[in-house]
Amino acid sequence: MCLLLACALVAQAAHALEFRSAARHGVVLYQQPADTAAKQFVISRGSPLEILATQDGWLRVRDRAGAIAWVKATDVSPVQTVEVLKATTLYSKPDTAAPAAFKAAAGLVLTLVENSRNGWLRVKHQGGQEGYVRIEQVWGA
């Protein structure tokens, strides 16, 4: 019995988090997976969302603040973005000794280019600048 419980815990821990982003400005998040459900709030294009579950064309999501809601799957983009948690420097290479690529203010949304799984993310600003940021400096990856 203990072995079965241990295997279940390992399998759950191995489940990777799935993040996507709002496909357009004005995406409505609902209390339940239905057009007639109460509207909880509206988000902007590119806002990162953690996907928790899927149900009949709807996605149960969590935002950076921890709010949980439902969104139409068609309102979610497969593009993964991250939101900067506090003002930080992005580097030209995945190394804090590397030259700075640019600075990012808190709340800035960046497109995730690559997650090398070594604590660094390669990201791109909408203006075209690319750089590396530590994963703990952003939310959405």
DSSP file (Angstrom, degrees, kcal/mol; ACC not computed):
  #  RESIDUE AA STRUCTURE BP1 BP2  ACC     N-H-->O    O-->H-N    N-H-->O    O-->H-N    TCO  KAPPA ALPHA  PHI   PSI    X-CA   Y-CA   Z-CA
    1    1 A M     >        0   0    0      0, 0.0     4,-2.2     0, 0.0     5,-0.2   0.000 360.0 360.0 360.0 -43.3    0.0    0.0    0.0
    2    2 A C  H  >  +     0   0    0      1,-0.2     4,-2.5     2,-0.2     5,-0.2   0.887 360.0  52.3 -63.3 -38.5    2.8    2.4    0.9
    3    3 A L  H  > S+     0   0    0      2,-0.2     4,-2.4     1,-0.2    -1,-0.2   0.907 108.6  50.2 -64.8 -41.3    4.6    1.6   -2.4
    4    4 A L  H  > S+     0   0    0      2,-0.2     4,-2.0     1,-0.2    -2,-0.2   0.908 111.6  47.9 -62.8 -42.7    1.4    2.4   -4.3
    5    5 A L  H  X S+     0   0    0     -4,-2.2     4,-2.2     2,-0.2    -2,-0.2   0.903 111.1  51.1 -64.6 -42.1    1.0    5.7   -2.5
    6    6 A A  H  X S+     0   0    0     -4,-2.5     4,-2.2     1,-0.2    -2,-0.2   0.905 109.5  50.1 -62.8 -42.1    4.6    6.6   -3.2
    7    7 A C  H  X S+     0   0    0     -4,-2.4     4,-2.4     1,-0.2    -1,-0.2   0.894 109.6  51.3 -63.5 -40.0    4.2    5.9   -6.9
    8    8 A A  H  X S+     0   0    0     -4,-2.0     4,-2.1     1,-0.2    -1,-0.2   0.900 110.2  49.0 -64.8 -40.5    1.1    8.0   -7.1
    9    9 A L  H  X S+     0   0    0     -4,-2.2     4,-2.2     2,-0.2    -2,-0.2   0.892 111.5  48.9 -66.5 -39.6    3.0   10.9   -5.4
   10   10 A V  H  X S+     0   0    0     -4,-2.2     4,-1.9     2,-0.2    -2,-0.2   0.911 111.1  50.2 -65.5 -42.3    5.9   10.6   -7.8
   11   11 A A  H  X S+     0   0    0     -4,-2.4     4,-0.7     1,-0.2    -2,-0.2   0.897 111.3  48.8 -63.1 -40.5    3.6   10.5  -10.8
   12   12 A Q  H >< S+     0   0    0     -4,-2.1     3,-0.8     1,-0.2    -1,-0.2   0.909 111.3  49.1 -66.4 -41.6    1.8   13.6   -9.5
   13   13 A A  H 3< S+     0   0    0     -4,-2.2    -1,-0.2     1,-0.2    -2,-0.2   0.815 107.2  56.5 -66.5 -30.9    5.1   15.5   -9.0
   14   14 A A  H 3< S+     0   0    0     -4,-1.9     2,-0.4    -5,-0.2    -1,-0.2   0.665  79.4 107.9 -76.2 -16.4    6.2   14.5  -12.5
   15   15 A H  S << S-     0   0    0     -3,-0.8     2,-0.1    -4,-0.7    -3,-0.0  -0.494  71.1-134.1 -65.6 117.0    3.2   16.1  -14.1
   16   16 A A        -     0   0    0     -2,-0.4     2,-0.2     1,-0.1    -2,-0.1  -0.444  16.4-111.6 -75.3 144.8    4.5   19.3  -15.8
   17   17 A L        -     0   0    0     -2,-0.1     2,-0.5   124,-0.1    -1,-0.1  -0.492  28.6-143.6 -70.6 144.6    2.7   22.5  -15.3
   18   18 A E  E     -A   51   0A   0     33,-0.5    33,-3.1    -2,-0.2     2,-0.4  -0.960  19.7-178.1-116.2 124.5    1.1   23.8  -18.5
   19   19 A F  E     +A   50   0A   0     -2,-0.5    31,-0.2    31,-0.2     2,-0.2  -0.929   9.5 157.7-120.9 145.4    1.0   27.5  -19.3
   20   20 A R  E     -A   49   0A   0     29,-2.5    29,-2.6    -2,-0.4    61,-0.4  -0.690  29.0-118.0-140.8-164.6   -0.5   29.4  -22.2
   21   21 A S  E     -AB  48  77A   0     56,-1.6    56,-3.6    27,-0.3     2,-0.2  -0.958  31.0 -85.3-143.7 162.3   -1.6   33.0  -22.7
   22   22 A A  E     - B   0  76A   0     25,-1.7    24,-2.7    22,-0.3    54,-0.2  -0.488  34.3-145.6 -66.2 133.6   -4.7   35.1  -23.4
   23   23 A A  S    S+     0   0    0     52,-2.7     2,-0.3    -2,-0.2    53,-0.2   0.696  72.0   2.1 -78.0 -20.7   -5.2   35.2  -27.2
   24   24 A R  S >  S-     0   0    0     51,-0.5     3,-0.7    20,-0.1     2,-0.2  -0.948  86.9 -77.3-155.9 170.2   -6.6   38.8  -27.4
   25   25 A H  T 3  S+     0   0    0     -2,-0.3    19,-0.2    19,-0.2    -2,-0.0  -0.509 109.2  31.1 -72.6 145.6   -7.5   41.8  -25.3
   26   26 A G  T 3  S+     0   0    0     17,-1.0     2,-0.4     1,-0.2    -1,-0.2   0.760  72.3 169.8  81.2  25.9  -10.7   41.6  -23.3
   27   27 A V  E <   -C   43   0A   0     16,-1.8    16,-2.5    -3,-0.7     2,-0.4  -0.585  27.2-138.5 -72.3 126.8  -10.7   37.8  -22.7
   28   28 A V  E     -C   42   0A   0     -2,-0.4     2,-0.5    14,-0.2    44,-0.4  -0.715  10.0-155.0 -91.3 133.7  -13.5   37.1  -20.1
   29   29 A L  E     -C   41   0A   0     12,-3.0    11,-3.1    -2,-0.4    12,-1.2  -0.931  16.7-155.1-108.5 133.4  -12.9   34.6  -17.3
   30   30 A Y  E     -CD  39  70A   0     40,-3.6    40,-2.9    -2,-0.5     9,-0.2  -0.645  25.7-127.7-110.9 160.6  -16.0   33.0  -15.9
   31   31 A Q  S    S+     0   0    0      7,-2.8     8,-0.1    -2,-0.2    -1,-0.1   0.825  98.2  18.3 -72.6 -33.5  -17.1   31.4  -12.6
   32   32 A Q  S    S-     0   0    0      6,-0.3     2,-2.2     2,-0.3     5,-0.2  -0.873  95.4 -92.8-132.9 164.0  -18.3   28.2  -14.3
   33   33 A P  S    S+     0   0    0      0, 0.0     2,-0.3     0, 0.0    25,-0.1  -0.413  92.2  91.0 -80.5  67.6  -17.6   26.7  -17.8
   34   34 A A  S >  S-     0   0    0     -2,-2.2     3,-1.6     4,-0.1    -2,-0.3  -0.972  78.0-126.7-158.8 143.2  -20.7   28.3  -19.5
   35   35 A D  T 3  S+     0   0    0     -2,-0.3    -1,-0.1     1,-0.3     4,-0.0   0.772 113.1  54.4 -60.1 -26.4  -21.5   31.5  -21.3
   36   36 A T  T 3  S+     0   0    0      2,-0.1    -1,-0.3    -3,-0.0     3,-0.1   0.487  87.5 106.9 -88.0  -3.8  -24.3   32.2  -18.9
   37   37 A A  S <  S-     0   0    0     -3,-1.6     2,-0.1    -5,-0.2     0, 0.0  -0.253  85.9 -80.8 -72.1 162.5  -22.1   31.9  -15.8
   38   38 A A        -     0   0    0      1,-0.1    -7,-2.8    -8,-0.1     2,-0.4  -0.403  44.3-123.4 -64.2 136.2  -21.0   34.9  -13.8
   39   39 A K  E     -C   30   0A   0     -9,-0.2    -9,-0.3     1,-0.2     3,-0.1  -0.705  25.6-174.2 -83.1 128.8  -18.1   36.9  -15.3
   40   40 A Q  E     -     0   0A   0    -11,-3.1     2,-0.3    -2,-0.4   -10,-0.2   0.909  56.5 -38.7 -90.8 -48.8  -15.2   37.1  -12.8
   41   41 A F  E     -C   29   0A   0    -12,-1.2   -12,-3.0   -14,-0.0     2,-0.4  -0.975  49.6-113.6-167.1 174.0  -12.8   39.4  -14.6
   42   42 A V  E     -C   28   0A   0     -2,-0.3     2,-0.3   -14,-0.2   -14,-0.2  -0.936  26.2-162.0-121.4 141.1  -11.3   40.4  -18.0
   43   43 A I  E     -C   27   0A   0    -16,-2.5   -16,-1.8    -2,-0.4   -17,-1.0  -0.826  17.0-113.7-123.2 163.4   -7.6   40.0  -19.0
   44   44 A S    >   -     0   0    0     -2,-0.3     3,-2.0   -19,-0.2   -22,-0.3  -0.519  44.4 -78.8 -93.9 159.8   -5.4   41.4  -21.7
   45   45 A R  T 3  S+     0   0    0      1,-0.3   -22,-0.2    -2,-0.2    -1,-0.1  -0.280 116.5  21.8 -54.7 135.8   -3.7   39.7  -24.6
   46   46 A G  T 3  S+     0   0    0    -24,-2.7    -1,-0.3     1,-0.3   -23,-0.1   0.258  79.9 147.7  89.6 -11.6   -0.6   37.8  -23.6
   47   47 A S    <   -     0   0    0     -3,-2.0   -25,-1.7   -26,-0.1    -1,-0.3  -0.377  52.0-118.0 -58.7 126.8   -1.5   37.5  -19.9
   48   48 A P  E     -A   21   0A   0      0, 0.0    16,-0.4     0, 0.0     2,-0.4  -0.418  33.5-171.9 -70.3 142.6    0.0   34.1  -18.8
   49   49 A L  E     -A   20   0A   0    -29,-2.6   -29,-2.5    91,-0.1     2,-0.5  -0.999  20.2-137.3-135.0 135.7   -2.4   31.5  -17.6
   50   50 A E  E     -AE  19  62A   0     12,-2.6    12,-1.9    -2,-0.4     2,-0.6  -0.831  24.1-135.0 -90.4 126.7   -1.8   28.1  -15.9
   51   51 A I  E     +AE  18  61A   0    -33,-3.1   -33,-0.5    -2,-0.5    10,-0.2  -0.728  31.1 168.5 -85.8 122.1   -4.0   25.4  -17.3
   52   52 A L  E     -     0   0A   0      8,-3.4     2,-0.3    -2,-0.6     9,-0.2   0.778  61.5 -14.6-101.3 -36.3   -5.5   23.3  -14.6
   53   53 A A  E     - E   0  60A   0      7,-1.3     7,-2.7     2,-0.0    -1,-0.4  -0.982  54.1-134.2-162.0 163.3   -8.2   21.3  -16.4
   54   54 A T  E     + E   0  59A   0     -2,-0.3     2,-0.2     5,-0.2     5,-0.2  -0.957  20.6 172.2-126.7 148.8  -10.2   21.1  -19.6
   55   55 A Q  E >   - E   0  58A   0      3,-2.5     3,-1.4    -2,-0.3    -2,-0.0  -0.783  64.5 -36.8-159.7 110.6  -13.9   20.5  -20.1
   56   56 A D  T 3  S-     0   0    0      1,-0.3     3,-0.1    -2,-0.2    17,-0.0   0.845 126.5 -33.3  46.1  53.6  -16.0   20.6  -23.3
   57   57 A G  T 3  S+     0   0    0      1,-0.3    16,-2.8    15,-0.1    17,-0.4   0.561 120.8 102.8  83.7   7.8  -14.2   23.6  -25.0
   58   58 A W  E <   -EF  55  72A   0     -3,-1.4    -3,-2.5    14,-0.3     2,-0.4  -0.888  55.9-149.8-121.5 153.7  -13.4   25.3  -21.7
   59   59 A L  E     -EF  54  71A   0     12,-2.9    12,-2.3    -2,-0.3     2,-0.6  -0.986  10.8-141.1-123.5 132.5  -10.2   25.6  -19.7
   60   60 A R  E     -EF  53  70A   0     -7,-2.7    -8,-3.4    -2,-0.4    -7,-1.3  -0.836  38.0-179.6 -88.7 124.9  -10.0   26.0  -15.9
   61   61 A V  E     -EF  51  69A   0      8,-3.1     8,-2.2    -2,-0.6     2,-0.4  -0.825  28.7-146.8-129.8 161.8   -7.1   28.4  -15.3
   62   62 A R  E     -EF  50  68A   0    -12,-1.9   -12,-2.6    -2,-0.3     6,-0.2  -0.993  18.1-150.6-125.7 136.5   -5.1   30.2  -12.6
   63   63 A D    >   -     0   0    0      4,-2.0     3,-1.9    -2,-0.4   -14,-0.1  -0.413  38.5 -89.2 -96.7 179.9   -3.7   33.6  -13.0
   64   64 A R  T 3  S+     0   0    0    -16,-0.4   -15,-0.1     1,-0.3    76,-0.1   0.818 126.8  55.6 -59.3 -33.1   -0.6   35.1  -11.4
   65   65 A A  T 3  S-     0   0    0      2,-0.1    -1,-0.3     1,-0.1    -3,-0.0   0.563 120.3-108.4 -77.5  -8.0   -2.6   36.3   -8.4
   66   66 A G    <   +     0   0    0     -3,-1.9     2,-0.1     1,-0.3    -2,-0.1   0.423  67.5 149.2  95.8  -0.5   -3.9   32.8   -7.8
   67   67 A A        -     0   0    0     -5,-0.0    -4,-2.0     1,-0.0     2,-0.4  -0.459  35.2-148.5 -68.5 137.8   -7.4   33.5   -9.0
   68   68 A I  E     + F   0  62A   0     -6,-0.2     2,-0.3    -2,-0.1    -6,-0.2  -0.923  31.8 141.7-112.1 132.8   -9.1   30.4  -10.5
   69   69 A A  E     - F   0  61A   0     -8,-2.2    -8,-3.1    -2,-0.4     2,-0.4  -0.895  45.3-100.4-154.3 179.1  -11.7   30.7  -13.3
   70   70 A W  E     -DF  30  60A   0    -40,-2.9   -40,-3.6    -2,-0.3     2,-0.3  -0.901  32.2-178.3-112.7 143.2  -12.9   29.2  -16.5
   71   71 A V  E     - F   0  59A   0    -12,-2.3   -12,-2.9    -2,-0.4     2,-0.2  -0.987  36.1-100.5-138.5 146.7  -12.1   30.6  -20.0
   72   72 A K  E >   - F   0  58A   0    -44,-0.4     3,-1.8    -2,-0.3   -14,-0.3  -0.468  29.9-131.0 -64.3 136.1  -13.2   29.5  -23.5
   73   73 A A  G >  S+     0   0    0    -16,-2.8     3,-1.5     1,-0.3    -1,-0.1   0.814 106.9  62.3 -59.4 -30.6  -10.4   27.4  -25.1
   74   74 A T  G 3  S+     0   0    0    -17,-0.4    -1,-0.3     1,-0.3   -16,-0.1   0.664  96.9  59.0 -70.8 -15.0  -10.7   29.6  -28.2
   75   75 A D  G <  S+     0   0    0     -3,-1.8   -52,-2.7   -47,-0.1   -51,-0.5   0.346  93.3  83.1 -92.4   5.2   -9.7   32.6  -26.1
   76   76 A V  E <   -B   22   0A   0     -3,-1.5   -54,-0.2   -54,-0.2    -5,-0.0  -0.933  68.2-147.0-116.8 133.0   -6.4   31.0  -25.2
   77   77 A S  E     -B   21   0A   0    -56,-3.6   -56,-1.6    -2,-0.5    -2,-0.1  -0.663  17.5-133.2 -93.7 148.7   -3.3   31.1  -27.3
   78   78 A P  S    S+     0   0    0      0, 0.0     2,-0.2     0, 0.0    -1,-0.1   0.624  78.1 108.9 -73.1 -10.8   -0.7   28.2  -27.4
   79   79 A V        -     0   0    0    -58,-0.1     2,-0.5     1,-0.1    -2,-0.2  -0.487  67.4-139.8 -67.5 129.5    2.0   31.0  -27.1
   80   80 A Q        +     0   0    0     32,-0.3    32,-2.8    -2,-0.2     2,-0.3  -0.811  24.7 179.4 -96.5 128.6    3.6   30.8  -23.7
   81   81 A T  E     -G  111   0B   0     -2,-0.5     2,-0.3   -61,-0.4    30,-0.2  -0.797  14.5-149.5-120.0 164.6    4.3   34.1  -22.0
   82   82 A V  E     -G  110   0B   0     28,-2.7    28,-2.8    -2,-0.3     2,-0.5  -0.969   9.8-138.8-131.9 151.0    5.8   35.1  -18.6
   83   83 A E  E     -GH 109 139B   0     56,-2.7    56,-2.2    -2,-0.3     2,-0.3  -0.942  23.0-121.1-112.5 129.3    5.2   38.1  -16.4
   84   84 A V  E     - H   0 138B   0     24,-2.7    23,-3.1    -2,-0.5    54,-0.3  -0.504  18.5-159.2 -68.8 128.4    8.1   39.8  -14.7
   85   85 A L  S    S-     0   0    0     52,-2.8     2,-0.3     1,-0.3    -1,-0.1   0.877  71.5  -2.0 -80.3 -40.3    7.5   39.8  -10.9
   86   86 A K  S    S-     0   0    0     51,-0.6    -1,-0.3    19,-0.1    18,-0.1  -0.978  98.7 -68.9-147.6 156.4    9.8   42.7  -10.0
   87   87 A A        +     0   0    0     -2,-0.3     2,-0.3    -3,-0.1    18,-0.2  -0.143  67.8 162.2 -48.4 132.9   12.1   45.0  -11.9
   88   88 A T  E     -I  104   0B   0     16,-2.4    16,-3.0    -3,-0.0     2,-0.4  -0.960  39.5-109.0-151.6 164.5   15.0   42.9  -13.1
   89   89 A T  E     -I  103   0B   0     -2,-0.3     2,-0.4    14,-0.2    14,-0.2  -0.839  24.3-150.2 -98.4 135.7   17.9   42.7  -15.6
   90   90 A L  E     -I  102   0B   0     12,-3.2    11,-3.3    -2,-0.4    12,-1.4  -0.869  18.5-141.1-103.2 143.4   17.8   40.3  -18.5
   91   91 A Y  E     -IJ 100 132B   0     41,-2.5    41,-2.5    -2,-0.4     9,-0.2  -0.656  18.4-127.1-109.4 158.2   21.2   39.1  -19.8
   92   92 A S  S    S+     0   0    0      7,-2.8     8,-0.1    -2,-0.2    -1,-0.1   0.702 100.5  22.7 -74.6 -20.3   22.6   38.3  -23.2
   93   93 A K  S    S-     0   0    0      2,-0.4     2,-2.9     6,-0.3    39,-0.2  -0.926 100.6 -91.0-137.8 161.6   23.6   34.8  -22.0
   94   94 A P  S    S+     0   0    0      0, 0.0     2,-0.3     0, 0.0    26,-0.1  -0.357  97.5  90.3 -75.5  67.3   22.2   32.6  -19.2
   95   95 A D  S >  S-     0   0    0     -2,-2.9     3,-1.8     4,-0.1    -2,-0.4  -0.914  73.8-137.6-162.1 128.4   24.8   34.0  -16.7
   96   96 A T  T 3  S+     0   0    0     -2,-0.3    -1,-0.0     1,-0.3     4,-0.0   0.662 107.2  60.3 -67.0 -14.0   24.6   36.9  -14.3
   97   97 A A  T 3  S+     0   0    0      2,-0.1    -1,-0.3    -6,-0.0     3,-0.1   0.560  87.1  98.5 -85.8  -9.4   28.2   37.8  -15.3
   98   98 A A  S <  S-     0   0    0     -3,-1.8     3,-0.1    -5,-0.2    -3,-0.0  -0.326  91.0 -84.4 -73.0 159.3   27.1   38.2  -19.0
   99   99 A P        -     0   0    0      0, 0.0    -7,-2.8     0, 0.0    -6,-0.3  -0.315  52.3 -99.3 -61.6 147.7   26.4   41.7  -20.4
  100  100 A A  E     -I   91   0B   0     -9,-0.2    -9,-0.3     1,-0.2     3,-0.1  -0.472  28.7-167.3 -68.3 136.9   22.9   43.1  -19.8
  101  101 A A  E     -     0   0B   0    -11,-3.3     2,-0.3     1,-0.4   -10,-0.2   0.863  65.5 -43.9 -88.9 -47.2   20.5   42.7  -22.7
  102  102 A F  E     -I   90   0B   0    -12,-1.4   -12,-3.2    27,-0.1    -1,-0.4  -0.959  54.9-104.4-171.2 168.4   17.8   45.0  -21.3
  103  103 A K  E     -I   89   0B   0     -2,-0.3     2,-0.4   -14,-0.2   -14,-0.2  -0.829  28.2-155.0-105.2 145.7   15.9   45.8  -18.1
  104  104 A A  E     -I   88   0B   0    -16,-3.0   -16,-2.4    -2,-0.4     2,-0.1  -0.975   8.3-137.9-124.5 133.4   12.3   44.8  -17.5
  105  105 A A    >   -     0   0    0     -2,-0.4     3,-1.8   -18,-0.2   -21,-0.2  -0.469  40.1 -83.6 -82.3 157.3    9.8   46.5  -15.2
  106  106 A A  T 3  S+     0   0    0      1,-0.2   -21,-0.2    -2,-0.1    -1,-0.1  -0.365 116.7  26.7 -58.3 137.5    7.5   44.6  -12.9
  107  107 A G  T 3  S+     0   0    0    -23,-3.1    -1,-0.2     1,-0.3     2,-0.2   0.265  83.3 141.2  91.9 -10.8    4.4   43.4  -14.8
  108  108 A L    <   -     0   0    0     -3,-1.8   -24,-2.7   -24,-0.1     2,-0.5  -0.451  45.2-140.6 -66.4 134.5    6.0   43.3  -18.2
  109  109 A V  E     -G   83   0B   0    -26,-0.2    17,-0.4    -2,-0.2     2,-0.3  -0.864  22.3-176.1-100.0 128.2    4.8   40.4  -20.3
  110  110 A L  E     -G   82   0B   0    -28,-2.8   -28,-2.7    -2,-0.5     2,-0.4  -0.905  27.4-114.7-122.4 148.6    7.5   38.6  -22.3
  111  111 A T  E     -GK  81 124B   0     13,-2.6    13,-2.3    -2,-0.3     2,-0.5  -0.701  30.1-124.8 -83.6 132.0    7.2   35.7  -24.8
  112  112 A L  E     + K   0 123B   0    -32,-2.8   -32,-0.3    -2,-0.4    11,-0.2  -0.662  32.8 172.6 -77.7 123.1    8.9   32.5  -23.7
  113  113 A V  E     -     0   0B   0      9,-3.0     2,-0.3    -2,-0.5    10,-0.2   0.818  66.0  -3.8 -95.3 -43.7   11.3   31.4  -26.4
  114  114 A E  E     - K   0 122B   0      8,-2.0     8,-2.9     0, 0.0     2,-0.6  -0.978  45.6-159.9-156.5 137.2   13.1   28.6  -24.6
  115  115 A N  E     - K   0 121B   0     -2,-0.3     6,-0.2     6,-0.2    -3,-0.0  -0.937  11.1-175.3-114.9 103.4   13.1   26.9  -21.2
  116  116 A S        -     0   0    0      4,-1.0     5,-0.1    -2,-0.6    -1,-0.1   0.459  38.7-124.5 -81.3   0.8   16.3   25.0  -21.0
  117  117 A R  S    S+     0   0    0      3,-0.3     4,-0.1     1,-0.1    -1,-0.1   0.751  86.9 103.7  64.1  25.6   15.3   23.6  -17.6
  118  118 A N  S    S-     0   0    0      2,-0.5     3,-0.1     0, 0.0    -1,-0.1   0.164 107.3 -86.5-119.5  16.7   18.5   24.9  -15.9
  119  119 A G  S    S+     0   0    0      1,-0.3    16,-2.5    15,-0.1     2,-0.4   0.328 102.0  99.1  97.0  -6.8   16.9   27.8  -14.1
  120  120 A W  E     - L   0 134B   0     14,-0.2    -4,-1.0    15,-0.1    -2,-0.5  -0.902  53.2-160.1-116.2 143.6   17.2   30.2  -17.0
  121  121 A L  E     -KL 115 133B   0     12,-2.8    12,-2.2    -2,-0.4     2,-0.6  -0.969  13.5-141.2-119.4 136.5   14.5   31.2  -19.6
  122  122 A R  E     +KL 114 132B   0     -8,-2.9    -9,-3.0    -2,-0.4    -8,-2.0  -0.876  35.1 176.7 -92.8 123.8   15.2   32.8  -23.0
  123  123 A V  E     -KL 112 131B   0      8,-2.9     8,-2.0    -2,-0.6     2,-0.4  -0.823  23.0-142.0-129.3 164.0   12.5   35.4  -23.6
  124  124 A K  E     -KL 111 130B   0    -13,-2.3   -13,-2.6    -2,-0.3     6,-0.2  -0.994  11.2-139.2-132.5 132.7   11.6   38.0  -26.1
  125  125 A H    >   -     0   0    0      4,-3.3     3,-2.5    -2,-0.4   -15,-0.1  -0.551  31.5-113.3 -80.9 151.6   10.1   41.5  -25.7
  126  126 A Q  T 3  S+     0   0    0    -17,-0.4    -1,-0.1     1,-0.3   -16,-0.1   0.736 117.7  63.0 -60.6 -20.5    7.4   42.6  -28.1
  127  127 A G  T 3  S-     0   0    0      2,-0.1    -1,-0.3     1,-0.0    -3,-0.0   0.495 124.4-102.3 -80.9  -3.8    9.9   45.1  -29.5
  128  128 A G  S <  S+     0   0    0     -3,-2.5    -2,-0.1     1,-0.3     2,-0.1   0.205  76.5 136.0 105.6 -15.3   12.2   42.3  -30.6
  129  129 A Q        -     0   0    0     -5,-0.1    -4,-3.3     1,-0.0    -1,-0.3  -0.420  35.8-161.0 -67.1 139.7   14.8   42.3  -27.8
  130  130 A E  E     + L   0 124B   0     -6,-0.2     2,-0.3    -2,-0.1    -6,-0.2  -0.889  20.3 144.6-119.7 154.3   15.8   38.9  -26.5
  131  131 A G  E     - L   0 123B   0     -8,-2.0    -8,-2.9    -2,-0.3     2,-0.4  -0.972  42.3 -96.5-169.5 179.4   17.5   38.0  -23.3
  132  132 A Y  E     -JL  91 122B   0    -41,-2.5   -41,-2.5    -2,-0.3     2,-0.3  -0.916  32.5-178.7-115.2 138.4   17.8   35.5  -20.4
  133  133 A V  E     - L   0 121B   0    -12,-2.2   -12,-2.8    -2,-0.4     2,-0.2  -0.972  34.2-104.8-134.0 147.6   16.0   35.8  -17.1
  134  134 A R  E >   - L   0 120B   0     -2,-0.3     3,-1.9   -14,-0.2     4,-0.3  -0.510  31.5-124.8 -69.8 141.1   16.1   33.5  -14.0
  135  135 A I  G >  S+     0   0    0    -16,-2.5     3,-1.2     1,-0.3     6,-0.2   0.791 108.3  60.8 -60.7 -30.5   12.9   31.5  -13.7
  136  136 A E  G 3  S+     0   0    0    -17,-0.3    -1,-0.3     1,-0.2   -16,-0.1   0.589  94.3  65.6 -75.8  -7.6   12.2   32.8  -10.2
  137  137 A Q  G <  S+     0   0    0     -3,-1.9   -52,-2.8   -52,-0.1   -51,-0.6   0.530 105.8  43.0 -87.3  -7.1   12.1   36.4  -11.5
  138  138 A V  E <  S-H   84   0B   0     -3,-1.2     2,-0.4    -4,-0.3   -54,-0.2  -0.863  70.4-133.7-134.5 165.3    8.9   35.7  -13.6
  139  139 A W  E    S+H   83   0B   0    -56,-2.2   -56,-2.7    -2,-0.3   -75,-0.1  -0.984  77.4  55.7-121.1 136.1    5.6   33.9  -13.4
  140  140 A G              0   0    0     -2,-0.4   -91,-0.1   -58,-0.2    -1,-0.1   0.489 360.0 360.0 126.3   9.6    4.3   31.6  -16.1
  141  141 A A              0   0    0     -3,-0.2  -124,-0.1    -6,-0.2    -2,-0.1   0.360 360.0 360.0-132.4 360.0    6.9   29.0  -16.6
